[in-house]
Amino acid sequence: MFGRLSGFLMVWLVVSLPGFAKEIACPLDSIVDTPDNWKLTTEAFEKQFSNEENKLFVWLTENRTRAKFSPTLYDNAEILLTAFDEKVPVQEAIVDFADGKLNLITLSLYNRGDGGSISTEVFTERFTLAGKAMSKSLQIPARARVANPTAGLLTEGYGWASPHGIALLEHNEGALKGNDQEFLRLRLARPGASGSLANSMTHSRGGAAAR
């Protein structure tokens, strides 16, 4: 229904969703609410985020290890992605699995290229709400992260490392201090998560050089 496979990547086409409203609510709290989210299996994930036979996401890999949520998956309906009790809109989400269970989540909470410009007040509100929610979920205070280009740290924001998981809430340098807001991104990995991105979060200050 969603396209064809080319190598390991799903080449998907925007299709019509029959018989549904123009807007479909899709809260993503269950994949970011630690520690219960780490119990989520591939099969449970697929069942939870399918509406009858219509998926609210698309698999990006043939072996179902990576999935993508997008508001524009269908051409006749908008999928309203949200997080944290529907208080924060999500522009895109990438969900990774390892050994059949949830491994890592990346949420785009704002991207100027996709969402256009927003005010500093709105940007700050999203950052604050997401930060408070992660501190509550991970049961540990946030650690401030300051950009340092000479050390390869091109983003700033908050970081967490707790028995419930590792998280980074990142934005471009100066976004809260008068510079243009370019992006706001949340990455969350399970304890002992596998993969190069998870390792960078743990050992390389969260892959801070990535944009």
Contacts in CASP RR format, 6 or more apart in sequence:
PFRMAT RR
TARGET T0000
AUTHOR 0000-0000-0000
METHOD contacts of the structure
MODEL  1
MFGRLSGFLMVWLVVSLPGFAKEIACPLDSIVDTPDNWKLTTEAFEKQFS
NEENKLFVWLTENRTRAKFSPTLYDNAEILLTAFDEKVPVQEAIVDFADG
KLNLITLSLYNRGDGGSISTEVFTERFTLAGKAMSKSLQIPARARVANPT
AGLLTEGYGWASPHGIALLEHNEGALKGNDQEFLRLRLARPGASGSLANS
MTHSRGGAAAR
1 15 0 8 1.000
2 10 0 8 1.000
2 12 0 8 1.000
2 13 0 8 1.000
2 15 0 8 1.000
2 55 0 8 1.000
2 58 0 8 1.000
2 59 0 8 1.000
3 10 0 8 1.000
3 11 0 8 1.000
3 12 0 8 1.000
3 13 0 8 1.000
4 11 0 8 1.000
5 11 0 8 1.000
5 62 0 8 1.000
7 62 0 8 1.000
8 61 0 8 1.000
8 62 0 8 1.000
8 63 0 8 1.000
9 60 0 8 1.000
9 61 0 8 1.000
10 58 0 8 1.000
10 59 0 8 1.000
10 60 0 8 1.000
10 61 0 8 1.000
10 62 0 8 1.000
12 58 0 8 1.000
12 73 0 8 1.000
14 72 0 8 1.000
14 73 0 8 1.000
14 74 0 8 1.000
14 75 0 8 1.000
15 74 0 8 1.000
15 75 0 8 1.000
16 74 0 8 1.000
16 75 0 8 1.000
16 76 0 8 1.000
17 24 0 8 1.000
17 54 0 8 1.000
17 74 0 8 1.000
17 76 0 8 1.000
17 77 0 8 1.000
20 51 0 8 1.000
20 54 0 8 1.000
20 77 0 8 1.000
21 77 0 8 1.000
22 76 0 8 1.000
22 77 0 8 1.000
22 78 0 8 1.000
23 77 0 8 1.000
23 78 0 8 1.000
23 80 0 8 1.000
24 51 0 8 1.000
24 56 0 8 1.000
24 77 0 8 1.000
24 78 0 8 1.000
24 79 0 8 1.000
24 80 0 8 1.000
25 80 0 8 1.000
25 82 0 8 1.000
25 86 0 8 1.000
26 49 0 8 1.000
26 56 0 8 1.000
26 69 0 8 1.000
26 79 0 8 1.000
26 80 0 8 1.000
26 81 0 8 1.000
26 82 0 8 1.000
27 82 0 8 1.000
27 83 0 8 1.000
27 85 0 8 1.000
27 86 0 8 1.000
28 69 0 8 1.000
28 81 0 8 1.000
28 82 0 8 1.000
28 83 0 8 1.000
28 90 0 8 1.000
28 93 0 8 1.000
28 107 0 8 1.000
29 83 0 8 1.000
29 84 0 8 1.000
29 85 0 8 1.000
30 36 0 8 1.000
30 37 0 8 1.000
30 40 0 8 1.000
30 48 0 8 1.000
31 37 0 8 1.000
31 40 0 8 1.000
31 45 0 8 1.000
31 93 0 8 1.000
31 95 0 8 1.000
31 102 0 8 1.000
31 105 0 8 1.000
32 83 0 8 1.000
32 84 0 8 1.000
32 105 0 8 1.000
32 107 0 8 1.000
32 133 0 8 1.000
32 137 0 8 1.000
32 186 0 8 1.000
32 188 0 8 1.000
33 137 0 8 1.000
34 137 0 8 1.000
34 138 0 8 1.000
34 164 0 8 1.000
34 165 0 8 1.000
34 188 0 8 1.000
35 163 0 8 1.000
35 164 0 8 1.000
35 165 0 8 1.000
37 102 0 8 1.000
37 105 0 8 1.000
38 101 0 8 1.000
38 102 0 8 1.000
38 165 0 8 1.000
38 190 0 8 1.000
38 191 0 8 1.000
39 101 0 8 1.000
39 102 0 8 1.000
40 48 0 8 1.000
40 101 0 8 1.000
40 102 0 8 1.000
41 100 0 8 1.000
41 101 0 8 1.000
41 102 0 8 1.000
42 64 0 8 1.000
42 97 0 8 1.000
42 100 0 8 1.000
42 101 0 8 1.000
45 67 0 8 1.000
45 95 0 8 1.000
45 97 0 8 1.000
45 102 0 8 1.000
46 55 0 8 1.000
46 64 0 8 1.000
49 55 0 8 1.000
49 56 0 8 1.000
49 57 0 8 1.000
49 69 0 8 1.000
50 56 0 8 1.000
56 69 0 8 1.000
56 73 0 8 1.000
56 79 0 8 1.000
57 67 0 8 1.000
57 68 0 8 1.000
57 69 0 8 1.000
57 70 0 8 1.000
57 73 0 8 1.000
57 95 0 8 1.000
58 67 0 8 1.000
58 68 0 8 1.000
58 70 0 8 1.000
58 73 0 8 1.000
59 66 0 8 1.000
59 67 0 8 1.000
60 66 0 8 1.000
60 67 0 8 1.000
60 68 0 8 1.000
60 94 0 8 1.000
64 97 0 8 1.000
65 96 0 8 1.000
65 97 0 8 1.000
65 98 0 8 1.000
66 94 0 8 1.000
66 95 0 8 1.000
66 96 0 8 1.000
66 97 0 8 1.000
67 94 0 8 1.000
67 95 0 8 1.000
67 97 0 8 1.000
68 92 0 8 1.000
68 93 0 8 1.000
68 94 0 8 1.000
68 95 0 8 1.000
69 79 0 8 1.000
69 81 0 8 1.000
69 90 0 8 1.000
69 92 0 8 1.000
69 93 0 8 1.000
69 94 0 8 1.000
69 95 0 8 1.000
70 79 0 8 1.000
70 81 0 8 1.000
70 92 0 8 1.000
71 78 0 8 1.000
71 79 0 8 1.000
71 80 0 8 1.000
71 81 0 8 1.000
71 91 0 8 1.000
71 92 0 8 1.000
72 78 0 8 1.000
72 79 0 8 1.000
73 79 0 8 1.000
80 89 0 8 1.000
81 89 0 8 1.000
81 90 0 8 1.000
81 91 0 8 1.000
81 92 0 8 1.000
81 93 0 8 1.000
82 88 0 8 1.000
82 89 0 8 1.000
82 90 0 8 1.000
83 90 0 8 1.000
83 107 0 8 1.000
83 109 0 8 1.000
83 130 0 8 1.000
83 133 0 8 1.000
83 186 0 8 1.000
84 129 0 8 1.000
84 130 0 8 1.000
84 133 0 8 1.000
87 129 0 8 1.000
88 109 0 8 1.000
88 126 0 8 1.000
88 129 0 8 1.000
88 130 0 8 1.000
88 133 0 8 1.000
89 109 0 8 1.000
89 126 0 8 1.000
90 107 0 8 1.000
90 108 0 8 1.000
90 109 0 8 1.000
91 108 0 8 1.000
91 109 0 8 1.000
91 110 0 8 1.000
91 111 0 8 1.000
91 114 0 8 1.000
91 115 0 8 1.000
92 107 0 8 1.000
92 108 0 8 1.000
92 111 0 8 1.000
92 114 0 8 1.000
93 105 0 8 1.000
93 106 0 8 1.000
93 107 0 8 1.000
93 108 0 8 1.000
94 105 0 8 1.000
94 106 0 8 1.000
95 102 0 8 1.000
95 104 0 8 1.000
95 105 0 8 1.000
96 102 0 8 1.000
96 103 0 8 1.000
96 104 0 8 1.000
96 105 0 8 1.000
96 197 0 8 1.000
97 103 0 8 1.000
98 193 0 8 1.000
98 194 0 8 1.000
98 195 0 8 1.000
99 194 0 8 1.000
101 190 0 8 1.000
102 190 0 8 1.000
103 189 0 8 1.000
103 190 0 8 1.000
103 193 0 8 1.000
103 194 0 8 1.000
103 195 0 8 1.000
103 198 0 8 1.000
104 187 0 8 1.000
104 188 0 8 1.000
104 189 0 8 1.000
104 190 0 8 1.000
104 193 0 8 1.000
104 195 0 8 1.000
104 197 0 8 1.000
104 198 0 8 1.000
105 186 0 8 1.000
105 187 0 8 1.000
105 188 0 8 1.000
105 189 0 8 1.000
106 185 0 8 1.000
106 186 0 8 1.000
106 187 0 8 1.000
106 188 0 8 1.000
107 185 0 8 1.000
107 186 0 8 1.000
107 187 0 8 1.000
107 188 0 8 1.000
108 114 0 8 1.000
108 183 0 8 1.000
108 184 0 8 1.000
108 185 0 8 1.000
109 126 0 8 1.000
109 127 0 8 1.000
109 130 0 8 1.000
109 184 0 8 1.000
109 185 0 8 1.000
109 186 0 8 1.000
110 118 0 8 1.000
110 123 0 8 1.000
110 126 0 8 1.000
110 181 0 8 1.000
110 183 0 8 1.000
110 184 0 8 1.000
111 182 0 8 1.000
111 183 0 8 1.000
111 184 0 8 1.000
112 180 0 8 1.000
112 181 0 8 1.000
112 182 0 8 1.000
112 183 0 8 1.000
117 181 0 8 1.000
118 181 0 8 1.000
120 176 0 8 1.000
120 178 0 8 1.000
120 181 0 8 1.000
123 171 0 8 1.000
123 175 0 8 1.000
123 176 0 8 1.000
123 181 0 8 1.000
123 184 0 8 1.000
124 176 0 8 1.000
126 184 0 8 1.000
127 157 0 8 1.000
127 169 0 8 1.000
127 171 0 8 1.000
127 176 0 8 1.000
127 184 0 8 1.000
130 169 0 8 1.000
130 184 0 8 1.000
130 186 0 8 1.000
131 142 0 8 1.000
131 158 0 8 1.000
131 169 0 8 1.000
134 142 0 8 1.000
134 158 0 8 1.000
134 160 0 8 1.000
134 167 0 8 1.000
134 169 0 8 1.000
134 186 0 8 1.000
134 188 0 8 1.000
135 141 0 8 1.000
135 142 0 8 1.000
135 160 0 8 1.000
137 164 0 8 1.000
138 160 0 8 1.000
138 162 0 8 1.000
138 164 0 8 1.000
138 165 0 8 1.000
138 167 0 8 1.000
139 162 0 8 1.000
139 164 0 8 1.000
140 160 0 8 1.000
140 161 0 8 1.000
140 162 0 8 1.000
142 158 0 8 1.000
142 159 0 8 1.000
142 160 0 8 1.000
142 169 0 8 1.000
143 158 0 8 1.000
143 159 0 8 1.000
143 160 0 8 1.000
143 161 0 8 1.000
144 157 0 8 1.000
144 158 0 8 1.000
144 159 0 8 1.000
145 153 0 8 1.000
145 155 0 8 1.000
145 156 0 8 1.000
145 157 0 8 1.000
145 158 0 8 1.000
145 159 0 8 1.000
145 168 0 8 1.000
145 170 0 8 1.000
145 205 0 8 1.000
145 208 0 8 1.000
146 153 0 8 1.000
146 156 0 8 1.000
146 157 0 8 1.000
147 153 0 8 1.000
147 154 0 8 1.000
147 155 0 8 1.000
147 156 0 8 1.000
147 173 0 8 1.000
147 174 0 8 1.000
149 173 0 8 1.000
152 208 0 8 1.000
152 209 0 8 1.000
153 205 0 8 1.000
153 208 0 8 1.000
153 209 0 8 1.000
154 172 0 8 1.000
154 173 0 8 1.000
154 208 0 8 1.000
154 209 0 8 1.000
154 210 0 8 1.000
154 211 0 8 1.000
155 170 0 8 1.000
155 171 0 8 1.000
155 172 0 8 1.000
155 173 0 8 1.000
155 208 0 8 1.000
155 210 0 8 1.000
155 211 0 8 1.000
156 170 0 8 1.000
156 171 0 8 1.000
156 173 0 8 1.000
156 174 0 8 1.000
157 168 0 8 1.000
157 169 0 8 1.000
157 170 0 8 1.000
157 171 0 8 1.000
158 167 0 8 1.000
158 168 0 8 1.000
158 169 0 8 1.000
159 167 0 8 1.000
159 168 0 8 1.000
159 169 0 8 1.000
160 166 0 8 1.000
160 167 0 8 1.000
160 168 0 8 1.000
161 202 0 8 1.000
163 191 0 8 1.000
164 191 0 8 1.000
165 188 0 8 1.000
165 189 0 8 1.000
165 190 0 8 1.000
165 191 0 8 1.000
165 193 0 8 1.000
166 188 0 8 1.000
166 189 0 8 1.000
166 191 0 8 1.000
166 193 0 8 1.000
166 198 0 8 1.000
166 201 0 8 1.000
166 202 0 8 1.000
167 186 0 8 1.000
167 187 0 8 1.000
167 188 0 8 1.000
167 189 0 8 1.000
168 185 0 8 1.000
168 186 0 8 1.000
168 187 0 8 1.000
168 201 0 8 1.000
168 206 0 8 1.000
168 207 0 8 1.000
169 184 0 8 1.000
169 185 0 8 1.000
169 186 0 8 1.000
170 183 0 8 1.000
170 184 0 8 1.000
170 185 0 8 1.000
170 186 0 8 1.000
170 187 0 8 1.000
170 208 0 8 1.000
171 181 0 8 1.000
171 182 0 8 1.000
171 183 0 8 1.000
171 184 0 8 1.000
171 185 0 8 1.000
172 179 0 8 1.000
172 180 0 8 1.000
172 181 0 8 1.000
172 182 0 8 1.000
172 183 0 8 1.000
172 211 0 8 1.000
173 179 0 8 1.000
175 181 0 8 1.000
175 182 0 8 1.000
175 184 0 8 1.000
182 211 0 8 1.000
183 211 0 8 1.000
187 197 0 8 1.000
187 201 0 8 1.000
187 206 0 8 1.000
189 197 0 8 1.000
189 198 0 8 1.000
189 201 0 8 1.000
189 202 0 8 1.000
192 198 0 8 1.000
192 202 0 8 1.000
193 201 0 8 1.000
193 202 0 8 1.000
197 207 0 8 1.000
200 206 0 8 1.000
200 207 0 8 1.000
201 207 0 8 1.000
END
